Amino acid sequence: MRAAPYKVVQWATGNIGTRSLRSVIEHPNLELVGLYVHSGEKAGRDAGELCGLAPTGIKATNSIDEVIALRPDCVLYMQQGANIDDLCGLLSAGANVVTTRVEFHDPLTLDPGVRQRLEDACRKGGTSLHSTGSSPGFITEALPIVLLSLQRRLEGLTVNEFADVSGRNSPDMLFKVMGFGQPPAVLNRHILAEVKVGFANSFRALANAIAMPLDGVEIEGECATVRNSTRIAAGVIEKGTVGALRITVSGMRQGRALMRMRLNWYCSKDIAEPWDLRDSGWHVVVEGDVPLDVSIRYPIAIEQYAQMTPGLTAHRAVNAVPVVCEAAPGIRTTAELPQVISQLG
């Protein structure tokens, strides 16, 4: 990696983007040169002010032309939804892109026309596009690649993700969208479809990397009810209503699940169904000639989750900037890039 700082533009300042912005400003080998925002209220404000730091002299803009004129080495693209026109404009102008959007984990799953446009833009600009994050990303690609390096036979990979959302004060999201506190019913199809896209792409990329391509991806959702009324930050979960969700994404090969991601989101562990709900974190099991059982938990109080969790997704993207800038042009998967190593000093 080069010694001179990489010039970076942060694109969007939502929950993850704001953490990313702060991390870029504080990074020893990255230089913030620009900030793209969507709202007119944020345009013109100092980047430091928007993420709780001292003024930087970098003013936010909502003009892509102004971003391109800065000639950044990389854009950290973290908006809701992907604008292919904007991405092609950035890539063709010479700006590499690291994104937390889930559509690009496996370029083979993209619409052929969209993929061709992005690849053409990368060739024109000599740039790369890479999608990463914590889940999907780190837990479904980066960590499994390391664990599977010990194997010569794989029978199954199962990742359980546990997320205690009782401390999240988001009533609309929890009660209306996710269905907590409601009578048990079929899970929201929109949630299932959204979850499937990211994890299916990630598992397909991993499976292709280890030469065990998947035949298909399946998804199912389950609900569990609380045995007693429970008060959480967003309100009250009444007895007998939904207090936990489980969504399972299965990568199928030769009629069986080769890879499985099981998302366990819960407001209470006191549920009627016999689910093994652990503290927030991940539990990874590898079945092969070297069986492995790995548990990752967050050793902090639930009140600290809101402060910590944006870094799970943002930090890996920020740390990936140097390897993406040095990569060959094109849409690059985790398996195609060198290991992402944090520069902390």
N, C-alpha and C positions, 0 to 999 in steps of 0.2 A: 504494500500500500504506500502511496505517496506521502511525503512529509507535509506538504502544503494542505491547508484545510480544504475540504470539499465545500463548494458553495451550494447552499440548500434553500429551497423555498418550501414553507409549510403551506399545504393547501387544505383549508377549512379548519375551524376551531370549535368543533363539538367536544364531547367529553374526552375522546381519545386524542383528537387533534390538538387540544389545549395542552395535554400532557406531553405530546410529541414536540410541540413548539417550545415548551420549557426545556425539554431535554436537549434539543438542538442548540438553544442559546447557551446552555451550560456545558456542552460537549467540547472536549479539548481539540478535536480534529475536524469539527464541522463549523462552518460559518453561515449564520442566517443572513441571507441577502434579500429575502422577500417573504411576504405573507399574503395569501389569497383568502378572501372572505366572501360570503354570499350576501350578507346583510349590509344595507347602506349605513346602518347605525355603527357598524364596526369599521367600515372603510375610513381610512385616514387616521385611525387610532394607532398608537405605538404598540408594537408586538409585545414588548415587555409588560405593558399595562394589561393586555388581554390574557396574560397567563400568570399574573401576580408577581412579576419581577420588575426590576428597575428599568427605566426607559432604555431602549436599544438604538433609537434613531431610525429604526425600520418601520415604515408606515404600511398599514394594511391596504390592499387594493382589491377591487372586484373586477379588474381588467386582465384577461389572459394575455393580451398584447403587452401589457406592462411587465407581466411575469416573464414572458419570453425574452423581452428586451434586457432583462437582468442577466441572461445567459447562465442560468444555474447549472451546476453539474447534476443536480438531482432535485426532483419534486417529491415530497412526501404527501401522497394523494389520499386523503382520508374523509372524503365527503360521503353523504348518503346517496347511493346510486352512482353508477358509472356513466359519464358522458364520453362516449367514444370519440366524438369530434374533438373535444378538449384534449383527451389523451393522445390522439394522433397528432394534434398540433404541437403538444409539448415534446413528444418523442421525435418528430421529424425536425424540430428546431434544435435538437441536440441536448435535450434534458432527459436524463434517465428518470424512471419513475419507480418508486417503491410505494405500494399501496396496501391497505388493509381490506380492500374490497375482495370478496371471496370468489368472484367469477373467474379469476385468472390463475388459480392454483394449478390447473391442468389445461394448457392451451388446446389440447386435442378435443376438449369438451365445448369449446367456443363455437358459435355459429361460424361456418367456414368463411363467410364474407367478412365478418368482424375480425376474425383471426388474420385474414389476409391483409386487411387495412392496417392492423396494428403491426404486423410483421414488416409490411412495406414502410411504415413510418419509422420503425426501428432501423431498418437498413438505410433509409435516407439520412437519418440523424446520427447513425452510428451509436445507437442507444439500446438500453435494455429495460424491460418491464418485469417487475417481480412482485408477487402477492405473498404476504406473510402476516403473522399475528400470533396469538397464543393458542386459540382454539376456534377454527382450524389453524394450523400452522405449526407452532412449536410442538404441541402434544400429539399431532397426527402425522407429522413429517420429520421434523428435526430430531426429536427424542427417539422415535421408533427407528430411524436410520441408524442411530448409534447403538441401540439395543439389538437390532437385527444383525449388526456387524459381528456379533458373537455366534450367530446361527449358521448351520448348513442345511437345516430343514425347518420350515415354518408350518405349523398346523393351525395356528390362530393367534390373532392379536386383538385384545379387548382393552378399550380405554373407557373407564368410568369417570365421568366428570361430576363433581358434587358442588352445588351452589346454594348456600343458605341465603335466601332473598328476604328473610324476615326483617332485616334492617334497612331495606330499601323503601324510602317514602315516595313511592310512585303508584298511587291508587289506580289511575287509569290503565297503566301498563299491566299491573299485577291482576287486577280484578276484571277489567273489561277485555283486554287483549289475551292474556295468558290463562284466564279462567279460574284463578285462585278465589276461594270463597264462594264459588258457584256450585250448583248441584253437579255431580259427576256426569260427564257426557263425552262425546267424541271430541278430540282436541281440534282446535282451530286449524283448518286446512292451510291457511296462509302461513301459520307458524311452521307446520310440517314441511311445506314446500320450501320455505326460506332456509330452514335448517338443512334440508336435504341437499340443496345446491352446494353450499360450502363444503360440507363433509364428504359428499360424493366426489367432488372435484379433487379434494385433498387425498382421499383414499385411492382414487384412480392414479394420481401422480405417484404415490408411494408404491402401489402395486406394479406399475410399469417400471419403476426404478429397480425393483428387485426381480424383474422378469417373471412376475406372476400376475398378469393382467386380469382384471375382473370381468365377469360376464354380465354383471348388472349390479344395481344398488337398490336396496329395499329400505323402507322406513315404516315404523309403527310408533304409536303414542299411547300412553296409559295414564290414568289418573289414580290417585290415592286420597282417601278422605281422612280428616282429623277426627280423633276419638273424643276430643274435648275442645270447646271453644278456646281460641287462642288470639291474643292481641299481638299484632305486629306493628311496625312503624307506619304502615299504610292504612291500618284499620283493624277490623276484627274478622277472623276466620271462624265462622260458626261451626259447631259440631255437625259432622256428617257432610260437610262441604269439602271441596277440593283443597288439599293442603300440600300436595306434592305432585309433580309431573315427571314422567320418565319417557324420553324420546330415544329410540334406538335406530341408528343408521347402520345397515349391514352391507358390507361389500362382499358380493357373492362370487364364488369361483367353483365350478364343477359341482353345483348343486348344494353348496354349503357356505356358511359365513366364514370367510377367511379373515376379515377385519370387521370389527364392531366398535362403534362409538355409542356409548349410552350416557345421555345427559340426564342427570338427576337434579331437578330444581325443586326446592322445597321451602315452605314457610314454617314447618314444624316437623320434628322427627316422630312425634306422637301420632302415628297414622295407623289405620286399621289393617292395611295390607302389610305383609311380611317383607318389606323391602329393607335392604341393608343400606341405610343412609348414614354416610360418614360426614365428618366435618368438611368444610369447603376445601377443594383441591382435586387431585387426580389419583386414580388407582389404575396402573397399567399392568396387564398380565400378558406375557409372551409364552405361548405353548410351542415348543420346538425341541430340538436336541439339547438345548441349554435353557431349560425353563426359567423364567424370571417373574418376579412379583415386586413391583415398585410402587411405593406410596409417596405422594407429594401433598403436603398440607401447608396451610398458611398459619404460622405461629403468632397470630395477632388476634386481638379482640374483634368481634363482628362490627363494632362501631368504627373500626379503622378500615374496613373493607372498601368503602367508597373512596378513600384517599389512595389506597394501594392498587386496586384492580385496574384502573386505566393504564398503568404501567405494564401490565401483563401483555397487552396488545401493542401499545405504542413503542415500548423500548426495543422490542425485537426489530421492528421496522426501522427505527432510528439506527440501531447497530448494524443493520444490513446495508446501509448506504454505501460504504466503501467497496464491498464486494460486488454490488450491483453496478456501480460506476466503472469497475474494472472488468466486468463480464463482457463476453462477446455479444454483439447485437442480437436482439430477439426477445421473445417472451421466455423468461428463465424460471425453471422450477427449483425447489429447494435442493433436489438431488444434483442439479447441474452446477450449482454454485459452490465455492469453497465454504468451509465452515464459518459461520458468523461468530466473530470474536469481539467482545466488548472492549473498547478503549476507555479505561476507567481512570487513568492517571494523567 
